[in-house]
Structure formats: C-alpha cells, structure tokens
Amino acid sequence: GIAVKLRRSDLGITFSFRHLIMPRNFSLQPERNSRMTGVPLNIKARTSSIGSQEQRPLYRDVKSKANMTKMIGSLIQFLETTDYSNSLSPKILHSPNSKEIFSIFEHLVRQICPTFRIEHDGMKAEEVCLNTLKMLGYPNILSKHHLLAPGAPQAWNSVLAAFDWLREEIENANDFINFSVFRYDDDQDVEEEPLNKIIFELKSVIFKRRREGSDVSSNEIEDYRCRINKVLDAPSEDDMKKLYDRRNVVDKELDSLVNLDGEERSLRSQLTEMESLLKSLDGKLHDHESQIAQFKSLDEENTKVLKEIDVEIKDSEQKLASVRAKVKEQEDAGYGRLAQEYFMLRERVDARLNAKDDLIKQVEQKELEYTRREGVIAPTLDAYNHLVGSLRKPQFSEIAKNCGLEVCTYCKGFNMAKQIPTLVNRVRACVEQLTVALL
C-alpha cells in the first residue's frame, strides 16, 4: 500500500513523517513557494502501491441507494475529522457541483501529500484528477465528463466511488504508518504517543540542525524530554532532587539506627510492661465503673432526699414565718416581757441542772472510789460503770433502765465468762435505742 511505498521513497518518508511530526490542517492553502507543478513526484512513486487489491472489492455498487448513502456518510465523517474547510451536509454531497468535487479531491490527496495543488497553468483540473487517480492505482475507469458535469446520470455515483476508494486507501495508509512504522511498547498505553516516534523525531531534528550547521535549542530538547518523560511516566528534575534529598535523609536516619536491635528489645520489654499495666488499669477501670454506678445510684437517692429536704425547708420557712408573725403579734400585745422572764428562768434551770449533773458525777466518782477501796467493784469494768453513771440523766435513765444497765461488782457471784457478753449486748441495745431517740 501507500505505507510500503513510503518506506522506499525518501521524498515519501519526508511527507508522511512531516504529517506525523507536525499535525496541521492540510485543507488550508499552502504558501506560494511550496506549490508543485503537475503531479508530485512522491505520488508518481506510488503508482502501483495503494492497498492490496485482493483484500478489497474492485467494484463498488453505485446503483444501490443504501451503498451511496453509506459512502456519503463515510466521506463526510472523514472530511470533518481532517478539518475540511467548506461546509458539509448529506444534501450537498447528493448533488455537488464540479468546484466542490475538485475541492474535496484536493483535500483528500493533501492528506498524503500536503503540497498537492489541483490548480496548475499547464493542466486542467479534471486532467490533474484523472492522472493522480491513475498514478495512485485506481482500478476503475473515470471519465472527465463525470467530473465536469456531476449532475449527469450516474456521473456523481462514479466520482463518489472514486472518492470512497481514495478515502479508504488514505485511512489504511495512515493506520499502517501509525501501527507499523512507530510501534508501541508492550506495556505502553495506545492512547499515548509512540516512544519510537518521539525518538525518531528527535534524531531527525538533530540531523537537520547538523546539516544546517547549528545546534538543537534548549527549548526543543526540553520539549522532547518532557514528551519522553510523559510516555515513560518518569519523574521531573524537581521530583528527582526531592527523591535524592529524601534518600540522604533516610541514609542519615539509618546510620543513626545502628543499635536498632537493642532499642527494639527495650521497646518490646516496655511494650510488655505497658500491656501488663494496661491490663491492671483495665481491672481498676472495671472496679471504678462499678463504683461509679453505685455513686450514680447514691447520687440519685441523695438528689431525691435533697428535694424532700428542700420541700421540708420550705415548709419550715413557712412555719417559721408564721411563728415569727405570731411572736410579733405577741410582742405587739405585750408578751415580750413575759418571754424574757421565761428565758431567764430557763437559763437558771439549765444552770442548776448542769450543777446537779456535776454533783451526780462527783457522787458516782466518790462511790466508785469508795467501793474500789472495799474491793467490791471490778477495776476492769470502770468504763462500763462510768457509762451507767452518765446515763442517769432524766432523758436517758428510762432507756438505761429498760436495757438493764446497772453498776456491776464482784459481789453476788459475778461470772466474767458469762456476764461480760451479756453486758456487751445490753450496751449495744442501749446504743441503738439512744440513736433512734436522738434522731
């Protein structure tokens, strides 16, 4: 095909690689100094090299409307993909004029020869088209009248068949160039630029600069370096510098970790100790949680009691306020002097009662001392007998009497083994009753 001939012709290689290296819109008009005379040499070199005719049918059915519609759709898609400059639509391509036909033909040929021009002083446009198709190896016959009068019966169908053949050959040539000349690496993504293509372009630029007697600019070298790094997914210079700095830091850290094994053993022992400590803390935490639960229940009870106390305090305050009001009424009525006399008498009574208690204590002490001289009271029961004596007050004497508390002596056959436990039980009962009475 075209690609095979491109590898045999130096000029063909130049055009095809220029198309790959510098993608551009070939539908644009070239500069005047690049216009070719007649048919380009690289197209002449491809006369018998377009496609393998055994793989594709030589004849295209130009009478089938479905086949014609299909060829028009493929042609529109190809022209849009290659940036055709004129407007396109299926309606236009169903009945184009000769000017539109020559413009489409020029655009198609320029996909393989960017300098091709259909306008030439020495040849007519239809002659250039027919000669170009013949040299490219078009297998069918196309009349120049079909190109000049596409509105004639079956004229546009024959021209469209030639265009469809040329479009297919161009696509096959491009596919062969892209996938045969510049192959992808086994692990390279096909959506990326082939690495061999980048390297070839770089070598071509270097060769061209050397022939011109100049050097490759730093911007071009940087551009190719970035493209190669993008394909290879290589890090940038800044990333490499960061990696080297990081490596130096890691080397220093490794040098500082010479005694890593000893530190590891120490850390393991510390870890074991911490685990045991953690277990003990877990046990304590469990105990604390149970205590916290108890405290919460107690707190709830205390809160309830406090609420009750608050209620009682409010009631007491109300009662106190009422009492104060009554006292104020009594004071206003003249009862203040009587109350003062009552308080004075009460103080005298309390003083005499205190003196009486002191005298009772002194009498008890004297009795104890007297009986101790006689050897009747047991010295070991002094505390008990002192307690009995202190409970002779009017408010406590009845409780002590009910509990059977009385002064004990060695007389009347006192048995220490039997009577001391009895005395202890009596004291406990008396303490309980006193506690209840005081509350």
C-alpha positions in Angstrom: 0.0 0.0 0.0 1.0 3.6 0.4 2.9 2.9 3.6 5.1 0.3 1.9 6.0 2.8 -0.8 6.7 5.5 1.7 9.4 3.4 3.2 11.1 3.0 -0.2 10.9 6.7 -1.3 12.9 9.3 0.6 10.5 12.0 -0.5 7.5 10.0 0.6 9.1 9.4 4.0 9.6 13.2 4.4 5.9 13.9 3.6 4.5 11.2 5.8 6.7 11.9 8.8 6.0 15.6 8.4 2.4 14.8 8.7 3.1 12.8 11.9 5.6 15.2 13.5 3.7 18.5 12.8 0.0 17.8 12.7 -1.8 20.6 10.9 -4.9 21.3 8.9 -4.0 20.2 5.4 -7.2 21.7 4.0 -5.6 25.2 4.3 -4.0 26.7 1.3 -0.2 26.2 1.2 2.3 29.0 0.6 3.1 30.0 -3.0 6.7 28.9 -2.8 5.6 25.4 -1.9 3.2 24.9 -4.9 4.1 21.9 -7.1 4.0 21.8 -10.9 2.0 18.9 -12.3 1.6 15.8 -10.3 4.0 15.5 -7.3 7.0 13.1 -7.6 6.1 11.2 -4.4 2.6 10.5 -5.8 4.2 9.2 -9.0 6.4 6.9 -6.9 3.2 5.3 -5.5 1.5 4.4 -8.8 1.2 0.7 -8.1 1.4 0.7 -4.3 -2.0 1.7 -3.0 -3.5 -1.2 -1.0 -3.8 -4.8 -1.5 -6.4 -5.2 -4.2 -7.1 -8.8 -3.2 -8.4 -7.8 0.2 -11.0 -5.2 -1.0 -13.5 -5.3 -3.8 -12.5 -3.5 -7.0 -16.1 -2.7 -7.9 -18.4 -0.6 -5.8 -22.1 -0.8 -6.3 -23.0 2.7 -7.4 -26.7 1.9 -8.2 -27.6 1.0 -4.6 -29.1 4.0 -2.7 -28.0 2.4 0.6 -24.5 2.0 -0.6 -24.4 5.5 -1.9 -25.7 6.8 1.4 -23.1 4.8 3.3 -20.2 6.2 1.1 -21.5 9.8 1.6 -21.6 9.3 5.4 -18.1 7.9 5.5 -16.8 10.7 3.3 -18.5 13.4 5.5 -17.0 11.8 8.6 -13.5 11.7 7.1 -13.7 15.3 5.8 -14.8 16.5 9.3 -12.1 14.6 11.0 -9.4 16.1 8.8 -10.7 19.6 9.2 -12.2 20.2 5.7 -12.7 24.0 5.4 -16.0 24.1 3.4 -19.5 23.4 4.7 -20.7 19.8 4.6 -24.1 18.1 4.6 -25.6 15.0 3.1 -27.8 17.2 0.9 -24.8 19.0 -0.6 -23.0 15.7 -1.3 -26.0 14.2 -3.0 -25.8 16.7 -5.8 -22.4 18.6 -5.7 -21.0 20.9 -8.4 -17.7 20.4 -10.1 -16.0 23.1 -8.0 -17.0 21.2 -4.8 -15.7 17.9 -6.3 -12.3 19.4 -7.1 -12.0 20.9 -3.6 -12.8 17.6 -2.0 -10.4 15.8 -4.2 -7.6 18.2 -3.4 -8.3 17.9 0.3 -8.1 14.1 0.1 -4.8 14.0 -1.8 -3.3 16.5 0.5 -3.7 14.0 3.4 -0.8 12.1 1.9 0.9 15.0 0.0 0.5 18.3 1.9 1.9 20.4 -1.1 -0.5 19.0 -3.7 -2.5 21.6 -5.6 -5.1 20.9 -8.2 -4.8 24.3 -9.9 -2.0 24.4 -12.5 -1.3 26.5 -15.5 -0.3 23.6 -17.8 -3.1 21.2 -16.9 -6.8 21.4 -16.4 -8.3 20.4 -13.0 -10.1 17.3 -14.4 -6.9 16.1 -16.1 -4.9 16.5 -12.8 -7.6 14.4 -11.0 -7.6 11.6 -13.6 -3.8 11.5 -13.8 -3.5 11.4 -10.0 -6.0 8.6 -9.6 -4.3 6.6 -12.4 -0.9 7.0 -10.8 -2.3 6.1 -7.3 -3.6 2.9 -8.9 -7.3 3.4 -9.1 -8.6 0.2 -10.7 -11.7 1.6 -12.4 -12.2 4.0 -15.3 -13.4 7.5 -14.6 -14.4 10.0 -17.3 -13.5 13.7 -17.2 -17.1 14.4 -18.2 -18.2 12.9 -14.9 -16.0 15.5 -13.1 -17.2 18.5 -15.2 -20.9 17.6 -15.2 -21.6 15.7 -12.0 -25.3 16.3 -12.5 -25.4 13.9 -15.4 -26.9 10.4 -14.8 -24.5 8.1 -12.9 -21.8 10.8 -13.1 -21.7 11.7 -9.4 -22.0 8.0 -8.5 -18.8 7.1 -10.3 -17.0 10.1 -8.8 -18.2 9.2 -5.3 -17.0 5.6 -5.8 -13.5 7.0 -6.7 -13.5 9.3 -3.6 -14.6 6.4 -1.4 -11.7 4.3 -2.7 -9.2 7.1 -2.2 -10.5 7.8 1.4 -10.2 4.1 2.3 -6.6 3.9 0.9 -5.6 7.0 2.9 -7.1 5.6 6.1 -5.3 2.3 5.5 -2.0 4.1 4.8 -2.3 6.2 8.0 -3.2 3.1 10.0 -0.2 1.3 8.6 2.1 4.2 9.4 0.8 4.6 12.9 0.9 1.0 13.8 3.8 -0.4 11.8 6.4 2.3 11.4 6.1 3.5 15.0 5.1 0.5 17.1 4.0 0.8 20.7 5.9 -0.8 23.5 4.3 -3.9 25.1 3.5 -2.0 28.3 2.6 1.3 26.7 -0.9 2.8 26.5 -2.1 3.0 22.9 -3.7 6.4 23.7 -0.2 7.8 24.3 2.3 8.9 21.7 4.6 6.1 20.5 8.0 6.3 22.1 9.8 5.3 18.8 8.1 8.2 17.1 9.4 10.7 19.6 12.9 9.3 19.4 12.8 9.3 15.6 11.6 13.0 15.6 14.4 13.9 18.0 17.0 12.2 15.7 15.5 13.9 12.7 15.7 17.3 14.3 19.3 16.7 15.4 20.3 15.5 11.9 18.6 18.6 10.3 20.3 21.0 12.7 23.7 19.5 12.0 23.2 19.8 8.3 22.3 23.5 8.8 25.4 23.9 10.9 23.5 24.8 14.1 22.7 23.1 17.4 19.4 21.9 18.8 18.0 24.6 21.0 17.4 24.0 24.7 13.7 24.6 24.3 13.5 21.8 21.8 15.5 19.4 24.0 13.3 20.3 26.9 10.2 19.7 24.8 11.3 16.2 23.7 12.5 15.4 27.2 9.0 16.3 28.6 7.3 14.1 25.9 9.6 11.1 26.7 9.1 11.6 30.4 5.3 11.7 29.9 5.4 8.4 28.0 7.7 6.7 30.4 6.0 8.3 33.4 9.4 9.5 34.6 9.7 12.0 37.4 10.8 15.5 36.8 14.1 17.1 37.9 12.4 18.6 40.9 11.0 15.3 41.8 14.4 13.6 41.4 16.0 16.3 43.5 13.4 15.7 46.2 14.0 11.9 46.0 17.7 12.4 46.3 17.3 14.6 49.3 14.9 12.1 50.8 17.4 9.4 50.2 20.1 11.3 52.0 17.8 11.9 55.0 16.9 8.2 55.1 20.6 7.3 54.9 21.3 9.5 57.9 18.4 8.0 59.7 19.7 4.5 59.0 23.2 5.5 60.2 21.6 6.8 63.5 19.8 3.5 64.0 22.9 1.3 64.5 21.6 0.0 67.8 18.2 -0.7 66.4 18.1 -4.3 67.7 18.8 -3.2 71.3 16.3 -0.4 71.1 13.8 -2.9 69.7 14.3 -5.3 72.6 14.0 -2.4 75.0 10.8 -1.2 73.3 9.4 -4.8 73.3 10.0 -5.1 77.1 8.5 -1.7 77.6 5.6 -2.8 75.5 5.1 -5.9 77.6 5.2 -3.8 80.8 2.7 -1.4 79.3 0.4 -4.3 78.3 0.5 -5.7 81.9 0.0 -2.2 83.2 -2.9 -1.7 80.8 -4.5 -5.0 82.0 -4.2 -3.8 85.6 -5.7 -0.5 84.6 -8.5 -2.2 82.8 -9.3 -4.1 86.0 -9.2 -0.9 88.0 -11.3 0.7 85.4 -13.9 -2.0 85.7 -13.9 -1.6 89.5 -14.2 2.2 89.1 -17.1 1.7 86.7 -18.9 -0.4 89.2 -18.2 2.2 91.9 -19.3 5.0 89.6 -22.6 3.1 89.0 -23.1 2.8 92.8 -22.2 6.5 93.2 -24.8 7.3 90.5 -27.5 5.4 92.3 -26.4 7.1 95.6 -26.4 10.4 93.8 -29.9 9.8 92.6 -31.0 8.9 96.1 -29.3 11.9 97.5 -30.9 14.1 94.9 -34.3 12.7 95.9 -33.5 13.3 99.6 -32.3 16.8 98.8 -35.6 17.5 97.0 -37.5 16.2 100.0 -35.3 18.3 102.3 -35.9 21.4 100.1 -39.6 20.8 100.5 -39.3 20.4 104.2 -37.1 23.6 104.4 -39.8 25.5 102.5 -42.4 24.2 104.9 -40.2 25.0 107.8 -39.7 28.5 106.5 -43.4 29.0 106.1 -43.9 27.7 109.7 -41.1 29.9 110.9 -42.6 32.9 109.2 -46.0 32.1 110.8 -44.3 31.7 114.2 -42.4 35.0 113.7 -45.7 36.6 112.8 -47.3 35.3 115.9 -44.3 36.3 118.0 -44.5 39.8 116.6 -48.2 39.9 117.4 -47.5 38.7 120.9 -44.7 41.4 121.3 -47.1 43.9 120.0 -49.7 42.7 122.5 -47.2 43.0 125.4 -45.9 39.4 125.8 -42.2 40.4 125.2 -41.5 40.9 128.9 -43.0 37.5 129.8 -40.9 35.8 127.2 -37.7 37.5 128.5 -38.6 36.3 132.1 -39.2 32.9 130.7 -35.7 32.8 129.1 -34.1 34.0 132.3 -35.8 31.3 134.3 -34.9 28.7 131.7 -31.2 29.7 131.9 -31.4 29.3 135.7 -33.0 25.9 135.5 -30.3 24.8 132.9 -27.6 26.0 135.2 -29.0 24.2 138.2 -29.4 21.0 136.1 -25.8 21.3 135.0 -24.7 21.7 138.6 -26.8 18.7 139.5 -25.2 16.6 136.8 -21.8 17.7 138.1 -22.7 16.7 141.6 -24.0 13.3 140.4 -20.8 12.7 138.6 -18.8 13.6 141.7 -21.0 11.3 143.8 -20.6 8.5 141.3 -16.8 9.0 141.3 -16.8 9.0 145.1 -18.9 5.9 145.2 -16.6 4.2 142.7 -13.6 5.2 144.7 -15.2 4.0 147.9 -16.3 0.7 146.5 -12.9 0.2 144.9 -11.3 0.6 148.3 -13.6 -2.1 149.6 -12.6 -4.3 146.7 -16.2 -4.8 145.6 -16.2 -3.2 142.0 -14.1 -4.8 139.3 -11.4 -2.3 138.1 -11.9 -3.7 134.5 -15.5 -2.6 134.5 -14.7 1.1 135.2 -15.6 2.2 131.7 -18.9 0.3 131.8 -19.8 1.6 135.3 -18.9 5.1 134.2 -21.3 4.7 131.2 -24.1 3.6 133.5 -23.5 6.6 135.7 -23.6 9.0 132.8 -26.9 7.6 131.7 -28.7 8.6 134.9 -29.9 11.8 133.3 -33.7 12.1 133.1 -33.8 11.8 129.3 -31.5 8.7 129.3 -32.3 6.9 132.6 -35.5 5.3 131.2 -33.6 3.8 128.3 -30.8 2.5 130.5 -33.4 1.0 132.9 -35.2 -0.7 130.0 -31.9 -2.2 128.8 -31.0 -3.4 132.3 -27.8 -1.3 132.6 -26.6 -1.1 136.2 -23.3 -0.9 138.1 -21.6 -4.3 138.2 -19.4 -5.6 141.1 -17.7 -8.8 142.0 -20.4 -9.5 144.6 -23.2 -11.9 144.2 -21.1 -14.5 142.4 -20.0 -12.4 139.3 -19.0 -14.7 136.4 -16.8 -13.0 133.9 -17.2 -15.5 131.1 -21.0 -15.4 131.1 -21.8 -11.9 132.2 -19.4 -9.8 130.1 -21.1 -10.9 126.8 -24.4 -10.1 128.4 -23.2 -6.6 129.3 -21.9 -6.0 125.8 -25.3 -7.0 124.3 -27.1 -4.7 126.7 -24.8 -1.8 125.8 -25.4 -2.4 122.1 -29.2 -2.4 122.6 -28.9 0.8 124.6 -26.8 2.5 121.9 -29.4 1.6 119.2 -32.3 3.0 121.3 -30.3 6.1 122.1 -29.5 6.6 118.3 -33.2 6.2 117.5 -34.2 8.6 120.3 -31.6 11.3 119.2 -32.7 11.1 115.5 
